[in-house]
Amino acid sequence: RIAPILVLKSNERAIAQISDLGGDACTSLLVKACYHLERSHGMMDDSFTFLEVRPITGRTHQIRVHLASLGRPLVSDLLYGSQTFDGTSQWCS
């Protein structure tokens, strides 16, 4: 993923976003596996991708911003991802 990232700072907190005004940012992504969680009545409403991720450049929140911009935010990332993550799923056994 190659997309420029602009970092905005306010009140000692930084948040980054994809922007043509930002600095160059490159992240290598390799899909290792895909998972689907089935909810009630067999309806599939959540899918997750296990990735190997390597930042090529070093921008603030780079991995988090790039994945969120692809519609695949990090699990439980409340800043760049889902605000409704309930944390009840078991990820590793």
Secondary structure by P-SEA (a helix, b strand, c coil): cbbbbbbbbcccbbbbbbcccccbbbbbbbbcbbbbbbcccccccbbbbbccccccccccaaaaaaaaaaccccccccccccccccccccccc
